[in-house]
Amino acid sequence: MTTVAGSTEKPIIVYPNNGDIYNPTTKTWTPNPDAATFAELTSKWLAAGATIIGGCCRTTPENIEQVAEIIN
């Protein structure tokens, strides 16, 4: 596992997309059935030093809810 926490005193921010695959040629998204869920990844992000976890492209309220359930 890679961490940057030991290299900075700044907050480590995780800002992932939901795992869907973007095609820049067609400007469309394709669902990725093999993508890990935010619930599956949150512990890994925390272990790597993340102190702020959000979401980027196609992140849903349900994805953020999964993070909140792990943290709380």
Sequence and secondary structure as in RCSB ss.txt:
>XXXX:A:sequence
MTTVAGSTEKPIIVYPNNGDIYNPTTKTWTPNPDAATFAELTSKWLAAGATIIGGCCRTTPENIEQVAEIIN
>XXXX:A:secstr
    GGG SS  EE    S EEETTTTEEE  TT   HHHHHHHHHHTT SEE   TT  HHHHHHHHHHH 
